[in-house]
Amino acid sequence: MKVQVLGPGCPKCRKTKKILQETADDMGRQIDLEHVTDVTEISRQGVFMTPAVIIDGEKVLEGRVPSSDQVKEWLAE
């Protein structure tokens, strides 16, 4: 499962990345976690507010930090 966090590296982006990795670890799920900081790539993905989360090419969140419960739902699918 490819998971991307899109954002410039702000505290909210780092927190999003941490929540994703910790939740995946707790669930025993293997994820390929990537942090995209390039503004051109972020805008190419159609993201206007960061942080954003893209899972296997589908944007699932934009403009806020996810809860661990949300991440569990995404990773369970």
Secondary structure, 3 states (H helix, E strand, C coil): CEEEEECCCCHHHHHHHHHHHHHHHHHCCCCEEEEECCHHHHHHCCCCCCCEEEECCEEEEECCCCCHHHHHHHHHC
